[in-house]
Amino acid sequence: MEHLPLWAQVAALVALLLVSAFFSMAETAMMALSRIRLRHLVRQGNVAARRTQELLNRTDRLLSVILIGNAFANAAITALFTALVLLYFGNHHFNLAIATALIAFAILVFGELTPKVVGATYPETLALLSSALLKFLAWLATPVVWFADLFLHAILRLLRIPRTAGESSTRLTPEEMRTAVLESGSFIRGKHRSLLLNVFDLEQLTVDDVMVPRAAIEALDIEQPITALADQVTSCYHNKLVVHQGDIGRVLGVLHVRKLLAALSAANLSHETIRELLTAPYYIPTGTPLLQQLQMFQENRQRLGLVVDEYGELVGLVTVDDIVEEIVGEFTTPGAGAGQAGLRWGPSGQVVVDGAATLRVLNRRLGLLLPVDGPKTLNGLILEQLEQIPDGPCCIRLPGCVLEVVQVQDQAVRSVRLIRTAST
């Protein structure tokens, strides 16, 4: 060492620091690289990305190469710097203490902290660039890595840790995917982000959350006079109507209104004609998840289903449109829902709604935070809060609004005034 000029000795020390910095930077960049982004680049045919993925498929081998290289570089830096101090300043305890502190500071700042921060800041670029050299070093150091892996695998077996436990997984849970969408920022447009989030929410919803309650179902009672049925058919808001006999729980079938137009135009409408045009009802158990039901609608080629409880009693009606609206938002269409579609706060911060209105619809249209983990309708929420059927006007204060019962009829709240308040 003493035969080399000073500049060569300093150059060797700097070169070793750069080697240490390279391994530290490569380690951080490889571990911080997005696996989803990497797989996207591989599908696009990026050669460097394919090479990087091959390295990351064996994380234990990759880390062995990086850490062995880093360890040798740091050990060489320490030995070289110590030799230079002894050569130029003599063998004194004070000199060795200063040398130890200086070399530790240099390795920490220039060989560890700075390169790792840079690697974490530009993981994709640096990981792809360093993959070629790392792959070559992995091949070159195969015997050393194999020897080190013997001890590594022995320790892993002793600790009962599977070899794949250290490998980065590219699988995301629904919650992680939801977080990724929320954190996407400007990469996903607002409307597209909303659609994706709504799809994730479907896993938490059942048909009970979106169905039309039994009391709000538009249906035909076959026992009504034919003139009354004709008037109802010509003024109905839907293309399909549930037909029942007497009580709505006694469902006879589903009527396609368009099939009845010919009989109406020929003025020969009769009860028998209506019965002949009925199709068998499609029943859905209460509590069925929305995603599952959407698939069942597709497999059974149905668009409307009647929700029944464990006793076979009709509790509501759900359509494909109800599920699709949970994903893409509500459609503004004229009809029975036109009044609800125009549900908005009045100038005084008040609005009168039907007691059968669902809490999810009220939350979405009025920006409220009514609890949806219990009752599904406003009437059910009021009865739960009061623990009895109100016998007259009363008020309930909830976060963001006050519920004022306006009308009670047939053991149910029919009309409620919502008064907006400041959320606490």
C-alpha positions in Angstrom: 0.0 0.0 0.0 2.9 2.4 0.8 4.2 2.0 -2.7 1.1 3.6 -4.2 0.8 7.3 -4.6 -1.6 9.2 -2.3 -4.1 9.9 -5.1 -4.4 6.2 -5.9 -5.0 5.4 -2.3 -7.7 8.0 -2.0 -9.2 6.9 -5.3 -9.4 3.3 -4.1 -11.1 4.5 -0.9 -13.7 6.6 -2.9 -14.2 3.7 -5.3 -15.0 1.4 -2.4 -17.5 3.9 -1.0 -19.2 4.1 -4.4 -19.5 0.3 -4.5 -21.0 0.3 -1.0 -23.4 3.1 -2.1 -24.4 1.1 -5.2 -25.4 -1.9 -3.2 -27.3 0.1 -0.6 -29.1 2.1 -3.3 -29.9 -1.1 -5.3 -31.3 -2.9 -2.2 -33.6 0.0 -1.4 -34.7 0.5 -5.0 -35.5 -3.2 -5.5 -37.5 -3.4 -2.3 -39.4 -0.2 -2.9 -40.3 -0.9 -6.5 -44.0 -1.3 -7.1 -44.6 -5.0 -8.0 -47.8 -4.0 -9.9 -46.0 -1.4 -11.9 -43.2 -3.9 -12.6 -45.7 -6.5 -13.9 -47.2 -3.9 -16.1 -43.8 -3.1 -17.6 -43.1 -6.8 -18.1 -46.4 -7.2 -20.1 -45.2 -4.3 -22.3 -42.1 -6.2 -23.2 -39.6 -4.2 -21.2 -36.4 -6.3 -21.0 -35.0 -4.6 -17.9 -38.3 -5.1 -16.1 -38.3 -8.8 -17.0 -34.8 -9.1 -15.7 -35.7 -7.2 -12.5 -38.7 -9.5 -12.0 -36.5 -12.6 -12.3 -34.3 -11.2 -9.5 -37.2 -10.4 -7.3 -38.7 -13.9 -7.8 -35.7 -15.0 -5.7 -35.6 -12.4 -3.0 -33.4 -14.5 -0.7 -30.8 -14.9 -3.5 -30.9 -11.2 -4.5 -30.5 -10.0 -0.9 -27.6 -12.4 -0.4 -25.8 -10.9 -3.4 -26.4 -7.3 -2.3 -25.5 -7.9 1.4 -22.4 -9.9 0.6 -21.2 -7.2 -1.8 -22.0 -4.4 0.7 -20.3 -6.3 3.6 -17.1 -6.8 1.6 -17.1 -3.2 0.4 -17.6 -1.8 3.9 -14.9 -4.2 5.3 -12.5 -3.2 2.6 -13.2 0.5 3.3 -12.5 0.1 7.0 -9.3 -1.9 6.4 -8.0 0.5 3.8 -8.7 3.6 5.9 -7.2 2.1 9.0 -4.1 1.2 7.0 -3.8 4.7 5.7 -4.1 6.2 9.2 -1.4 3.9 10.5 0.8 4.6 7.6 0.6 8.4 7.8 -0.1 9.2 11.4 1.4 6.3 13.3 0.0 3.6 15.6 -1.6 5.6 18.4 -4.8 4.9 20.2 -6.0 8.5 19.7 -5.5 8.2 15.9 -7.3 4.9 15.7 -10.3 6.3 17.6 -10.5 9.3 15.3 -10.1 7.0 12.3 -12.9 4.7 13.5 -15.3 7.6 14.0 -14.5 9.1 10.6 -14.9 5.9 8.7 -18.2 5.1 10.5 -19.5 8.5 9.6 -18.4 8.2 5.9 -20.0 4.7 5.6 -23.2 5.9 7.3 -23.6 9.1 5.2 -22.1 8.2 1.8 -22.5 4.4 1.8 -25.9 4.0 3.6 -28.2 7.0 4.2 -27.7 9.0 1.0 -27.9 6.1 -1.5 -30.9 4.6 0.3 -32.8 7.9 0.2 -32.0 8.2 -3.5 -33.1 4.6 -4.1 -36.3 5.2 -2.3 -37.0 8.4 -4.3 -36.4 6.8 -7.8 -37.0 3.1 -7.2 -38.2 2.2 -10.7 -35.4 3.9 -12.7 -32.6 2.7 -10.4 -33.9 -0.8 -10.0 -34.2 -1.3 -13.7 -30.7 0.2 -14.3 -29.0 -1.9 -11.7 -30.7 -5.2 -12.6 -28.1 -6.0 -15.3 -25.1 -5.6 -13.0 -26.9 -7.4 -10.1 -27.8 -10.4 -12.4 -24.2 -10.6 -13.5 -22.9 -10.4 -9.9 -25.5 -13.1 -8.8 -24.0 -15.4 -11.5 -20.4 -14.5 -10.5 -21.0 -15.0 -6.8 -23.0 -18.2 -7.2 -20.6 -20.3 -5.0 -20.5 -17.7 -2.2 -24.2 -17.2 -2.3 -24.8 -20.9 -2.2 -22.6 -21.3 0.8 -24.3 -18.4 2.6 -27.8 -19.8 1.7 -26.9 -23.0 3.5 -26.8 -21.1 6.8 -29.8 -19.0 5.8 -32.0 -21.9 5.1 -30.9 -23.7 8.2 -31.8 -20.7 10.3 -35.2 -20.4 8.5 -36.0 -24.1 9.2 -35.0 -23.6 12.8 -37.4 -20.7 13.1 -40.0 -22.5 11.1 -40.2 -19.8 8.5 -41.0 -20.9 4.9 -38.6 -19.8 2.2 -41.3 -17.9 0.4 -42.2 -15.8 3.4 -39.6 -13.3 2.5 -40.7 -12.9 -1.1 -42.7 -9.8 -1.9 -46.3 -10.7 -2.8 -48.1 -9.1 -5.7 -51.5 -10.0 -4.4 -53.7 -7.3 -2.9 -56.6 -7.7 -0.6 -59.8 -5.8 -1.5 -59.0 -3.3 1.3 -55.6 -2.7 -0.1 -57.0 -2.2 -3.6 -59.5 0.3 -2.2 -56.7 2.2 -0.5 -54.7 2.2 -3.7 -57.7 3.7 -5.6 -58.2 6.3 -2.9 -54.5 7.3 -3.0 -54.4 7.3 -6.8 -54.9 11.1 -6.9 -54.8 12.4 -10.4 -53.8 9.1 -12.0 -57.5 8.0 -12.0 -60.1 10.5 -12.9 -62.7 11.3 -10.2 -65.6 9.6 -11.9 -63.6 6.4 -12.6 -62.3 6.4 -9.1 -65.9 6.6 -7.8 -67.0 3.7 -10.0 -64.1 1.5 -8.7 -64.9 2.4 -5.1 -68.6 1.5 -5.6 -67.6 -1.9 -6.9 -65.6 -2.6 -3.8 -68.6 -1.5 -1.7 -70.8 -4.1 -3.3 -69.0 -6.8 -1.3 -70.4 -5.2 1.8 -73.9 -4.8 0.6 -76.9 -7.2 0.3 -80.1 -7.1 -1.6 -81.7 -5.8 1.6 -79.7 -2.5 1.2 -81.1 -1.7 -2.3 -84.5 -3.4 -2.5 -87.8 -1.6 -2.8 -89.7 -2.3 0.5 -92.8 -4.4 0.3 -95.0 -1.4 1.1 -93.6 0.6 -1.8 -93.9 -2.1 -4.5 -96.1 -1.1 -7.5 -98.3 -4.1 -8.0 -101.6 -5.2 -9.5 -104.3 -6.8 -7.4 -106.0 -9.3 -9.7 -109.2 -9.0 -7.6 -109.7 -5.4 -8.6 -112.2 -4.6 -11.4 -110.9 -4.8 -14.9 -111.4 -1.1 -15.4 -109.3 -0.2 -12.4 -106.6 -2.6 -13.6 -106.6 -1.0 -17.1 -106.2 2.4 -15.6 -103.3 1.3 -13.4 -101.6 -0.4 -16.3 -101.8 2.6 -18.6 -100.5 4.9 -15.9 -97.8 2.7 -14.3 -94.2 3.8 -14.1 -92.6 0.4 -14.7 -92.4 -2.1 -17.6 -92.9 -5.1 -15.2 -95.5 -5.3 -12.4 -96.0 -7.8 -9.7 -99.5 -9.3 -9.8 -101.0 -10.6 -6.6 -104.4 -11.9 -5.4 -105.7 -9.9 -2.5 -102.7 -9.6 -0.1 -99.5 -8.7 -1.9 -97.9 -11.6 -0.2 -99.9 -13.9 -2.5 -97.9 -13.3 -5.7 -99.3 -14.9 -8.9 -96.5 -13.8 -11.2 -94.9 -10.9 -13.0 -96.6 -9.1 -15.8 -94.7 -7.5 -18.7 -96.8 -4.4 -19.5 -95.7 -4.3 -23.1 -97.3 -7.7 -23.7 -100.6 -6.3 -22.5 -100.7 -3.4 -24.9 -102.3 -5.4 -27.7 -105.1 -6.5 -25.4 -105.6 -2.9 -24.3 -105.7 -1.6 -27.8 -108.3 -4.3 -28.8 -110.4 -3.4 -25.8 -110.7 -7.1 -24.8 -108.7 -6.9 -21.6 -109.8 -9.4 -19.0 -108.6 -11.1 -15.9 -107.9 -14.3 -17.8 -105.8 -12.4 -20.3 -103.7 -11.0 -17.5 -103.3 -14.4 -15.9 -102.2 -15.9 -19.2 -99.4 -13.3 -19.7 -97.9 -13.8 -16.3 -94.4 -15.2 -15.9 -93.2 -17.1 -12.9 -91.7 -14.9 -10.2 -88.0 -15.2 -9.4 -87.4 -15.3 -5.7 -84.3 -14.1 -3.9 -83.4 -15.0 -0.2 -82.9 -12.0 2.0 -79.3 -11.2 2.8 -78.0 -12.3 -0.6 -74.8 -10.3 -1.4 -75.2 -7.9 -4.3 -72.3 -9.2 -6.3 -73.6 -12.7 -6.0 -77.1 -11.6 -7.0 -75.8 -9.7 -10.0 -74.2 -12.8 -11.2 -77.4 -14.8 -10.5 -79.4 -12.3 -12.5 -77.0 -12.9 -15.4 -77.0 -16.7 -15.2 -80.8 -16.9 -14.9 -81.5 -14.2 -17.5 -83.6 -12.3 -15.0 -83.9 -8.6 -14.4 -86.3 -8.5 -11.4 -86.5 -10.6 -8.3 -88.7 -10.8 -5.2 -86.9 -10.8 -1.9 -88.3 -13.2 0.7 -87.3 -13.9 4.3 -86.7 -17.2 6.0 -90.5 -17.8 6.3 -91.1 -17.2 2.6 -92.8 -13.9 3.2 -92.3 -11.1 0.6 -90.2 -8.3 2.0 -89.1 -6.4 -1.1 -88.2 -6.2 -4.7 -84.9 -5.7 -6.4 -83.9 -5.3 -10.0 -80.7 -5.2 -12.0 -81.0 -1.5 -12.3 -81.0 -1.2 -8.5 -77.6 -3.0 -8.4 -76.1 -1.1 -11.4 -77.1 2.2 -9.8 -74.9 1.3 -6.8 -72.0 1.2 -9.2 -72.6 4.0 -11.7 -74.9 6.2 -9.7 -78.6 6.9 -10.0 -80.3 7.6 -13.3 -82.6 10.6 -13.6 -85.7 9.0 -15.2 -89.3 10.1 -15.0 -91.6 7.9 -13.2 -92.4 6.8 -9.7 -88.9 7.7 -8.5 -89.0 11.1 -10.0 -89.9 12.8 -6.8 -87.2 11.0 -4.9 -84.7 11.7 -7.7 -85.3 15.4 -7.1 -84.8 15.1 -3.3 -82.9 18.2 -2.3 -82.6 20.4 0.8 -85.0 23.4 0.6 -83.9 27.0 1.1 -84.5 26.7 4.8 -82.5 23.6 5.1 -85.5 21.3 5.4 -87.1 18.6 3.3 -90.1 16.3 3.7 -89.5 12.6 2.8 -91.5 9.4 2.8 -91.0 7.2 5.8 -90.3 4.2 3.5 -87.2 6.0 2.0 -84.1 4.0 2.4 -81.3 5.4 4.5 -78.6 4.8 1.8 -80.6 6.9 -0.7 -81.0 9.7 1.9 -77.3 9.6 2.7 -76.4 9.8 -0.9 -78.8 12.5 -2.0 -78.8 14.7 1.1 -75.2 14.2 2.2 -76.2 12.7 5.6 -74.5 10.1 7.8 -77.5 8.1 8.9 -76.5 4.7 10.3 -77.0 1.9 7.8 -75.8 -1.1 9.7 -79.2 -1.7 11.3 -82.6 -0.7 9.8 -82.7 0.0 6.1 -85.5 2.6 6.0 -86.2 5.9 7.7 -89.3 4.4 9.3 -87.2 1.5 10.7 -84.6 3.9 12.1 -87.2 6.0 13.9 -88.8 3.0 15.4 -85.4 1.7 16.6 -84.5 5.1 18.1 -87.9 5.5 19.9 -88.3 1.7 20.7 -92.0 2.2 20.1 -94.4 3.3 17.4 -95.0 7.1 17.8 -98.6 8.1 18.4 -98.0 11.7 17.2 -95.4 14.3 16.1 -92.0 14.0 17.8 -88.4 14.8 17.1 -85.2 12.8 17.1 -81.8 14.5 16.9 -79.1 12.7 14.9 -75.7 13.8 13.7 -76.2 16.3 10.9 -80.0 16.5 11.1 -83.2 16.4 13.2 -86.0 14.0 12.3 -89.5 15.4 12.8 -92.3 12.8 12.5 -95.1 14.4 10.5 -97.5 11.6 9.9 -98.1 8.2 11.4 -100.5 5.8 9.8 -101.2 2.1 10.0 -98.5 1.5 12.6 -95.8 3.1 10.4 -94.2 6.5 10.0 -95.5 7.8 6.7 -93.9 11.3 6.5 -90.8 12.8 8.1 -89.4 16.3 7.9 -85.6 16.4 7.9 -84.0 19.6 9.3 -80.3 20.0 8.6 -78.1 21.0 11.5 -74.4 21.6 11.9 -72.5 18.4 12.4 -70.6 18.1 15.7 
